[in-house]
Structures are given as structure tokens and as C-alpha cells.
Amino acid sequence: MTDSTIPPEVTEDVRRLLADAGITDDTELVSRILVTGVGLGLDDTSRLDLKITSAALSEMRLAFRLFAPYRDIPKVTVFGSARTRPDDPLYTTTVDLARELARRGWMVVTGAGPGIMQAAAEGAGAEHSLGVSIRLPFEEKPNAIVGANSRNVAMKYFFTRKLMLVKESSGFVCMPGGFGTLDEMFELLTLQQTGKAEPTPIVLLDEPGGHFWRGLQQFADEHLIPSGVISPDDLDRVLVTDSVERAAEEVTGFWRNYDSLRWIGQRLVLRLRAEPTDAEVAELNERFGHLLTTGRIERSGPRRREVQDDDRVDLPRLIMSYDQFRVGQLFHLIRAVNSLASAPPAAPPAAPSQRRA
């Protein structure tokens, strides 16, 4: 990809700069970043826009470096209110959840603030916690758990912070919270609804006997679905519960057999941990054949493009012509795959960077 507004000699100078710096991997992508910066300078971009771009890129680099040593460890992001006090039952519930997920081998990612974020870091422990904090006048420092071992990066902008809280995780738990928590929760649902993010488990967890998230479900049933602004099954991908055990099982069990997916042209490839039997594939076709545009669900080896990219080529696959307008119901198929008798015991998934080409 080239930018016609950039003189060709500038692009060549950038490539020589990369060679002089010793950069040999993904040089086209690095070159594009630098050339885009040159383009911003040529576009008479305002100083404010340049400051936004520079700060966002710098923050993303710091966040990438924070997460890099832990790329092989599955992570769950816990969202919730900074105002929740330690004597609140929600605080205790969050501590218990994070402790259980850490026991299962997961790291817990939070916004590194007080309240629910502190509770999650406390439950997981310093060795299993990562933080992405936001610089605010009244929340300037990360909580003591993530701050003590420097496993935190501070962000100026909410959009870069949200990117890192979502990008690195293989599961999400939302505790009751205010505007910020609801914004993060709806962002997750929007990414899943539109197919802009790979399927991941999302849990809306309340204190024992709590009704916070049930109110959201009721609002969807009584207003959003009847008015046609969301589909009847849009909340099927979400588990609403007040059980720590069910929440932990939803996050980890989602990866019992399902590993990842990839679209190749109009065909969907599901990568699994265990190869299904002929009878199991026949059952999947009977239950989910209506979600296909044509043909059947079939077992498959890695496709040519996957081999070229060395993309999870060791795993068995199911391939199908899946209706891309019904991505919401893909969660039902994944849950069915995880429930097959051939599926192995639950185990931590590969981290996102390993699952995606």
C-alpha cells in the first residue's frame, strides 16, 4: 500500500532508515507507520491533531511492551466501578473471581484503579495482574497491587486504553458499574454483534442475589428487541450470573475445544483442539445447517492460505459457508463444539497473538 501524496524518494529514504536501524521484520508495516507520519506533516495537520496522534502511538508502544512478556498466558479483563468500596459484596465477589481465574492459570487485566479494579488485582495477586490506567485529576496513580511491580501503563486517552484492555484478552467479566463500565460493556457487545472481534466469552457478574444486570436484560427484552434495534439473540452470547464458579467456568470453558476462526473468502474455518467424529459432524449439520448459505459443515485440513501464513496448521478444522449476517448465532455453534464428546478437558487457550494470523 502506497500513499500517492508522498514522493517516492521519501519512501525509499524511509526504507533505508529501517535498514540502517537494523529492522528486518515486518518492514512494510513499519515503513507505512513512518510514511503516514510524513504524510501528516505534508497535510498541514493541526498541532492538536499531531499531538493526539503522537501520544496515541507512544502509549500503544508502551502498552505493547508491557504485554509482550506475557503473550503466551491467557488473560481476562475485568471491568467495574472505581467507586466500589472494600466492604461492598461486589468487592468480595470480584476478589473471589480473580483468585479462581488465577488458580486456573489466567492473568487478570484491569484499568488499574481503585474499587473493582483493585479487588480484581487483589484476588489475582501481583504476579497475575496487569494494569492499563487512565490519567485523571482524581485518579492519578495505579492501585498498589499493579503499581508495586510496575506492571502498569498509564494512558492519556480512553480510546487507546480501551483498545489495550480488549485486544489482549481471551475473556471479559463486567461487574456492576457506572458510565465507564457500561461504555466498556456495550463496546464489547458491539464488537461481537458486528463481527469486528473474534468470539470471546463475556460474563455480566453480580453479587449473590443481585439484580443489576437483570435490569439490563429486562430493558433489552422490553424495549430494545421489540423496537428492532437489536436482534432477539444478541444477548445470547452473554452469560448473566451471580455465581463466581459459573463465571469462571464460562470464561475458561469457552476454550475447551474451540481454538480460533478465520474467514477465507466466503468460507468460515473453525480451528479445534480435537477432531470431531463423523457422527458429531452430522449432528452439527442437523442443528446448525440453517446458518449456512450453501453446502454442509465439513472436516478439513488447513487451507492453502493458512499454510502459507503458518496459521495454526497443526489443528483439526471444520469448514463451512457460514451466513455472515448471522454472526450472533455463531456462539451457539462454538458452545456445541465445546460440548462434543470428543472435546478434550478444559484448558487455557492460546493467547490472542498466537490465535490470529
PyMOL commands that set and color helices and strands:
alter all, ss='L'
color gray80, all
select helices_A, chain A and resi 8-21+27-42+47-70+89-103+116-124+126-128+144-148+158-167+179-193+212-224+244-253+278-291+304-309+324-338+352-355
alter helices_A, ss='H'
color red, helices_A
select strands_A, chain A and resi 75-79+107-110+129-134+152-155+171-174+202-205+238-241+258-264+267-272+292-300+317-322
alter strands_A, ss='S'
color yellow, strands_A
deselect
rebuild
show_as cartoon
